[in-house]
Every structure is written in structure tokens, then in C-alpha cells.
Amino acid sequence: MEVKITAENFETYKNGDLPLVVDLWATWCGPCKMVGPIISELAEDYDGKIVVGKCDVEENDDVAIEYGVRNIPTILFFKGGELVDKFVGAAPKNVLDEKFKALL
């Protein structure tokens, strides 16, 4: 299950016990619409192992600004409260699945 990441709850999730994956997206972004369902599937696949969140950059631009996000979709990978990986653009599920596995 995915969580909604906002400027208010981001730090709590980032510093939580489980690794965090954040999908930065916007409603008008075509590639985001392609990646979104893949992220949702991976959220189910890794439920209980990784927290997966979606962050709408139109509503929460401070998260995007903090990590220098200039293009979306951008997927941020956190472990132990630290950014350990970043992926920009659309990709098939197997590519993103490898990134998820690397967090465990």
C-alpha cells in the first residue's frame, strides 16, 4: 500500500524503521502516468518491507526542491534516513524492482 507523502510527514517516513521509496510526480506528467501503476504494484510486492510513497510536486514542491528534482517522474530511495539512490524518468517494472531489492 502506498502512502501520500507531504511536506508535513516526509521527515517521519524518511526516518522510519523501514526503507522509503518516494515517487515524485504530477497529474499533468505523461511519463508519471506510466510509472505510477508500476510503483503501485511494487508497493504491494514489498508491503511490510519498504514504505512506498507518492509525492505530488505541485502540492509539495519543497520536497522536490530539497533534493534538487528538476524532472519528473523522479524516484528517491532512502535507507536509514539517508538518500541512497535516485532514478529519473520512466522504466519497466524489472528495472525498478532491482532498485527496490537493493534497498533490502
SERO-930937 format. One record per residue (C-alpha): residue number from 1; residue in one letter; z, y, x. Coordinates in steps of 0.02 Angstrom, whole numbers, padded with zeros to 5 digits. Each point is the difference from the previous one (the first is absolute). Example, Ala and Ser with C-alpha at 12.3 -4.5 7.8 and 13.67 -1.06 7.14 Angstrom:
<atoms>
{seq 1; type A; zz 00390; yy -00225; xx 00615} .
{seq 2; type S; zz -00033; yy 00172; xx 00069} .
</atoms>
This chain:
<atoms>
{seq 1; type M; zz 00000; yy 00000; xx 00000} .
{seq 2; type E; zz -00043; yy 00173; xx 00061} .
{seq 3; type V; zz 00115; yy 00149; xx 00000} .
{seq 4; type K; zz -00048; yy 00181; xx -00023} .
{seq 5; type I; zz 00032; yy 00096; xx 00161} .
{seq 6; type T; zz 00049; yy 00182; xx -00020} .
{seq 7; type A; zz 00063; yy 00132; xx 00119} .
{seq 8; type E; zz 00173; yy -00030; xx -00074} .
{seq 9; type N; zz 00010; yy -00190; xx 00026} .
{seq 10; type F; zz -00109; yy -00023; xx 00154} .
{seq 11; type E; zz 00140; yy 00006; xx 00130} .
{seq 12; type T; zz 00103; yy -00127; xx -00099} .
{seq 13; type Y; zz -00142; yy -00125; xx -00005} .
{seq 14; type K; zz -00052; yy 00035; xx 00180} .
{seq 15; type N; zz 00175; yy -00035; xx 00064} .
{seq 16; type G; zz 00031; yy -00149; xx -00115} .
{seq 17; type D; zz 00034; yy -00179; xx 00053} .
{seq 18; type L; zz -00179; yy -00059; xx -00028} .
{seq 19; type P; zz -00159; yy 00060; xx 00086} .
{seq 20; type L; zz -00096; yy 00131; xx -00100} .
{seq 21; type V; zz -00187; yy 00020; xx -00031} .
{seq 22; type V; zz -00055; yy 00165; xx -00078} .
{seq 23; type D; zz -00172; yy 00022; xx -00077} .
{seq 24; type L; zz -00043; yy 00186; xx 00001} .
{seq 25; type W; zz -00131; yy 00032; xx -00134} .
{seq 26; type A; zz -00066; yy 00120; xx -00133} .
{seq 27; type T; zz -00075; yy -00026; xx -00172} .
{seq 28; type W; zz -00166; yy 00081; xx 00050} .
{seq 29; type C; zz -00024; yy -00109; xx 00156} .
{seq 30; type G; zz -00133; yy -00136; xx -00019} .
{seq 31; type P; zz 00053; yy -00107; xx 00150} .
{seq 32; type C; zz 00181; yy 00012; xx -00061} .
{seq 33; type K; zz -00055; yy -00082; xx -00163} .
{seq 34; type M; zz -00074; yy -00144; xx 00102} .
{seq 35; type V; zz 00156; yy -00024; xx 00108} .
{seq 36; type G; zz 00128; yy 00023; xx -00141} .
{seq 37; type P; zz -00023; yy -00171; xx -00082} .
{seq 38; type I; zz 00007; yy -00085; xx 00171} .
{seq 39; type I; zz 00164; yy 00087; xx 00039} .
{seq 40; type S; zz 00066; yy -00055; xx -00170} .
{seq 41; type E; zz -00045; yy -00181; xx 00037} .
{seq 42; type L; zz 00083; yy 00008; xx 00171} .
{seq 43; type A; zz 00155; yy 00078; xx -00079} .
{seq 44; type E; zz 00015; yy -00156; xx -00108} .
{seq 45; type D; zz -00038; yy -00117; xx 00146} .
{seq 46; type Y; zz 00137; yy 00079; xx 00108} .
{seq 47; type D; zz 00127; yy 00035; xx -00138} .
{seq 48; type G; zz 00176; yy -00015; xx 00071} .
{seq 49; type K; zz -00064; yy 00012; xx 00179} .
{seq 50; type I; zz -00084; yy 00172; xx 00006} .
{seq 51; type V; zz 00022; yy 00152; xx -00111} .
{seq 52; type V; zz -00170; yy 00066; xx -00052} .
{seq 53; type G; zz -00014; yy 00176; xx -00065} .
{seq 54; type K; zz -00135; yy 00115; xx -00063} .
{seq 55; type C; zz 00008; yy 00185; xx 00038} .
{seq 56; type D; zz -00114; yy 00121; xx -00092} .
{seq 57; type V; zz -00040; yy 00135; xx 00129} .
{seq 58; type E; zz -00037; yy 00126; xx -00138} .
{seq 59; type E; zz 00181; yy -00013; xx -00059} .
{seq 60; type N; zz 00084; yy -00034; xx 00169} .
{seq 61; type D; zz -00100; yy 00088; xx 00134} .
{seq 62; type D; zz 00153; yy 00021; xx 00112} .
{seq 63; type V; zz -00001; yy -00187; xx 00040} .
{seq 64; type A; zz -00183; yy 00011; xx 00049} .
{seq 65; type I; zz 00031; yy 00157; xx 00103} .
{seq 66; type E; zz 00148; yy -00078; xx 00091} .
{seq 67; type Y; zz -00111; yy -00141; xx 00064} .
{seq 68; type G; zz -00156; yy 00103; xx 00032} .
{seq 69; type V; zz -00102; yy -00086; xx -00135} .
{seq 70; type R; zz -00168; yy 00086; xx -00016} .
{seq 71; type N; zz -00101; yy -00136; xx -00086} .
{seq 72; type I; zz 00040; yy -00117; xx -00142} .
{seq 73; type P; zz 00028; yy -00138; xx -00031} .
{seq 74; type T; zz 00123; yy -00011; xx 00143} .
{seq 75; type I; zz 00123; yy -00142; xx 00009} .
{seq 76; type L; zz 00159; yy 00024; xx 00101} .
{seq 77; type F; zz 00104; yy -00146; xx 00063} .
{seq 78; type F; zz 00185; yy 00023; xx 00037} .
{seq 79; type K; zz 00127; yy -00118; xx 00077} .
{seq 80; type G; zz 00179; yy 00048; xx 00038} .
{seq 81; type G; zz -00035; yy 00176; xx -00063} .
{seq 82; type E; zz -00138; yy 00026; xx 00130} .
{seq 83; type L; zz -00188; yy 00017; xx -00025} .
{seq 84; type V; zz -00074; yy -00153; xx 00087} .
{seq 85; type D; zz -00179; yy 00001; xx -00064} .
{seq 86; type K; zz -00124; yy 00106; xx -00097} .
{seq 87; type F; zz -00164; yy -00048; xx -00084} .
{seq 88; type V; zz -00127; yy 00125; xx -00064} .
{seq 89; type G; zz -00140; yy -00042; xx -00122} .
{seq 90; type A; zz -00047; yy -00146; xx -00109} .
{seq 91; type A; zz 00009; yy -00180; xx 00059} .
{seq 92; type P; zz -00010; yy -00176; xx -00074} .
{seq 93; type K; zz 00159; yy -00093; xx -00044} .
{seq 94; type N; zz -00003; yy -00113; xx 00154} .
{seq 95; type V; zz 00004; yy 00151; xx 00118} .
{seq 96; type L; zz 00146; yy 00080; xx -00091} .
{seq 97; type D; zz 00089; yy -00167; xx -00015} .
{seq 98; type E; zz 00002; yy -00014; xx 00190} .
{seq 99; type K; zz 00084; yy 00172; xx 00009} .
{seq 100; type F; zz 00132; yy -00059; xx -00126} .
{seq 101; type K; zz 00031; yy -00161; xx 00098} .
{seq 102; type A; zz 00027; yy 00101; xx 00159} .
{seq 103; type L; zz 00148; yy 00089; xx -00084} .
{seq 104; type L; zz 00096; yy -00161; xx -00027} .
</atoms>
